[in-house]
Structures are given as structure tokens and as C-alpha cells.
């Protein structure tokens, strides 16, 4: 009995080490493949997937993958990025084609379910940061591109994105605090009807008119406000620039991914 218990404990320890090793290698390869936000890659479900794929006791791989899909959707990760990321773990775990399809389908269902849950309940503006959601920004731009198709005036000639990227931080509270500081600085110099939206956990944009006479001055003032916050230690680092919008609406998704 004692020998069997000893073998069981050694087996448990071995599975724990395999799970930790898989999780570490999975994360490293995903980040090397240009994962959009390194600080947000880890979730409890990612650890559960590693446990399941390494044979450690816990939820089965499909259940863990479903939970991962839900958590990726909540974090704003695109579905194809989440699927590609999970396939990295599946390959490292040596899963066959059928098992790979099973966990990817489970992740897809979890991602879709979570997205549908929030479709009609999520506000367009985050009450904490007072920044619009990516979905609202896309809707606003869709309207502008639709109008441009009638007027013949290119959207890129009249509008641009003021982009502010902050240093990624792992602590959620600090990340939210930095977003609030960025929003405050930008709203101080863009007080009108401009859309301020958060497109990633560490990136905020302003949909601004190019023909606005004070746009250049507003950029300089916003840059000065952000630099002051960095100098005072309230922000880690920041970058600000003017991003040209694509000529066609179909190019917008690619631009937003580049900003990630």
C-alpha cells in the first residue's frame, strides 16, 4: 500500500511538472508569434488547459478549452488569434487531428457563447475609464465610410486616429489607472464630440478630424500632458502619433490589429 501511494505521488508530481513545462513553452511560442498583448496571455483557463493536456487531474481538455474561449472573448481577443494560440498547445502536447479539432471547437463555442452573452448587455462606454468600446469605434467608422461612399469624399482625407500606446503592465488595477490617466489627458485637449475608444488593454485612440485647425496643437498638448504624467511617475511610458485611416472600410480590421 505504501509503495503504491509513493508511486502515485511521484506520478502526480511528474504530471505537475509536465503541465508547468507545457504552459511555459506554450506561452513563449505564442508570444513569439506576435500575441497581441503579452501581459494578458495568462488566464486560469490557460493553466487548466495545460493541466488537461498533460494528463493532470482536473477538467477535461474540452471543458478547459471552452473556458479558455470564454475568457479570451472577455479579454477582447480575436477568435482566430485564440484558436491559433490553442493549436500551439495542442501541437506541443502531441494531440492528433481529431483531438485538436475537439478542443478548438470547444474554444470556439466558449468564445461565441461569451460574445453573444455580452452582445446586448454591454454598454458602449466603459464606466470606469469613460472610453468607448472597440465595437462602438468600428460602428462609428462604418457610418463615416458609408457616408463617404455617397459623397465621394475619402474618409482618410477628413479623419485620422490619434493613437496613444501605454507601456503594458501585468497588474489589472495599474492598467486601468493608466487608461484613466490617458483618457483624462486626451479629453482635456479633445473636449468636443470626438470618439475616444480603447482598442487594446494598453492602447487608446481618438477619432479626430484632420481639417480641424487646432489638430496639430492638440497633438502637442496631449503629448505634453502624457510626458508630464510619465515624468511624475503616474505613467510608465507612452507614445502618441497620428495614424492614417485606410481608404476602404475593409482595411480597418487590419489597421486595428496592427495597433495591437
N, C-alpha and C positions, 0 to 999 in steps of 0.2 A: 504494500500500500504506500509506504513512504517513498519507494523508488518511483512508483507511478506518479505520485504527486510532484516529485522533483523533476521528472521528465516533463510534466505538464507545465510547471513554472518556467522551465527552460524554453519550452515551446512558446509560451506567452511572451517571454522576453524577446525571443527571436522575431516574433511577429511584430512586436512594438518597434524594434529597431528597423525592420523592413518597411514598416509604414512611415516612420520618420525619414528614412532614406528616400523613399519614393516621393514623399511630399516635398523634400528639399530639392531633389533633381527635377521634379515636375515644375516647381516654381522657377527654378533657374532657367530652364529651357523656355518656358512661356515668356519670361521677361526678356530673354534674348530674341524672341520672335516679335518684339515691339508690342508687348502688352500695354494697353493704353494708360493704365495708372498703377505703377508698381506698388504704391502704398496700400491699394485696395484689393490686391490679389488674394490675400489670405482671407478665408471665411471659415467658420466652424464646419460648414458643409464640405469644404475642400479637404479638411482633415478627415472627415468621415469617409469621403471617397477613397482617400489614401488607405485608411484602415480597412475598408471593404475590399479593395483591390489587392491588398497584401495578405488577406486571409485573417485579419484580426477580428475578434468578436465585435459586433456592432450591427448597424443597419446593413442590409444587403446593398450591393452596388447600385441597383436601380433606384432604391429609395434614397440613397445618399446623393445620387446624380440628380434626382428630381428636386431635392432640397437645394442643391447647388444651383440649379437653373432658376429657382425662385429667388435665391439670394443675389445671383448675378443680375436678374431683371430689376430687383430693388435698387441695386447699385448703378443702374443705367448702362450696363454692359450690353453691347450689341449681341444678338443671338449667334451670328456666325462666329464672332470672336470667342464667345463662351463655348461653342461646340468645338472649335479648333483647339482651344485650351484643353478641353476634356480628352480629346483624342491623343494629346501628348501623353497624358497619364495612362490611357489605355494601351498605347504602344509600349510604354516603359514596363507596364505590368504584364506584357505578353498576351493580351487578350486576342482571341480570334475574331474573325469578321462578324459573326453573329453576336458575340458578346459586346463588341464595340457598338454595333447598331443598337443593341438593347439599352445601353447606358446613355448613348447620345439621344435616343428617342425619349428616354425618361427625363433628361435635362431639358429637352425642347418642350415637353409637356409642362414641366415645372415653370420654365421661363414664360410660356404662353399663359398659363393659369394666373401667374402673378401679374402679368401685364394687363390681362383682362380685368382682374380684380380692381386695379387702380385706374382703369380707363375712364370711369365715370365718377370716381370719388376724389381723385387727386385735384388739388387746386392748381391754377396756372402760375401762382406765385408762392414761393416758399415763405411762410410767415416768419421764420427766424432770420433769414438773410435778406428778405424782401427782393429776391431775384426771381425772374421768370424762369420757367422750366424750359429745357431744350425743345419740348413739343410746342410750346407757345411760340418760341422764336421761329421754328420751322413753319408754323401756320402763318405767322405774320409775313414771312418772306414769300411763302406761296402766294399770298394775296398780292404782294407787290409784283411778283413775276407775272401773275395773271393780268394785272392792270397794264404791265409793260407790253404784253402781247397785243393789247388793243391800241395803246398809244404809240407804240414803236420806239419808245424811249428806253434804252437799256437800263436795267436796274443798277448795274455796276457803275453807270455814269452818275447816278443820283445818290447811291447809298454805298456805305462801306461798313466794315466791322472794326470797331476799336477793341483790340484784344489785350487782355491782361492775364498773364500767367504767373501764378504764385509758386513758390517752392513747395513740392509735395511734402506733407508731414503725415506721420502714421497715426497720431492721436486725433480722434474724431473731433473732440472739443476744440483743439487748436486749429484744425482745418476750418471748422465753422466760424471761429473767431476771425480768422484771416479773411474769409469770404465777406463777413460783415464789415470789416475794415475797408476792403476793396470796394464794396458797394457804396459805403459812405463817401469815400473819396471820389468815386465816379459820379454819384448823384449830385455832389456838390458842384461839379462843373458841367453836368448834363442834366439840368433840372427840369427840362421840358418833357415832351411826350416820347422821348427815345426809349426803346426797349432795352432793358438791362437783363441779361439772361446768364445763367450758369450752365455751361456746356460740358464741364467735367468737374470732378471734386476740387480742382485747383485752377480752373480757368473760367473767366467771366468775360462776356462780350457786350458791347454797346452797339446797337443798330443805329448808326448816325447818318445824317445827310451830308454828302460830300460838298454840296453847294452852300452849306451853312458858312457864313462869313467867318464865324469865330471857331471853326473846327480846329485849325492849327493851334490857336491859343488854348482851346480846351484840352487838346492833347498835351501841350506843355504843362498846363496847370495840373492835370491829372497825374502826369509823370512826377511833378514836383511833390504832390501830396503823397504818392506812393513812396518816393525816395525818403521823404521825411519820416514816414512810418517805419521804414527799414532802418534809418539812422537811429531812431528812438527805440529800436528793438521790438516794435509791435508786429512787424512782418519779418519773415526770414529774408527772402529776396523777391524781386518782382521784375517782370518785363512788360513793356507796353508797346504796341505797334498798330499800324493801320493795315488791315487785311482787305484786299480787293475781292469783291464777290464774283462768283463765276458768271459767265454770260448767260447760261441757261440754268433753270432750276434743277435740272438733272445732275448738275455738278455740285450741288450744295452738300449732299451727304459726304462726298469725298473730301470737301473742304473741312467739314466738321470733324471728320476722322483725323485729318491732318492736325487739327488743333489739339486733339487728344495726345 
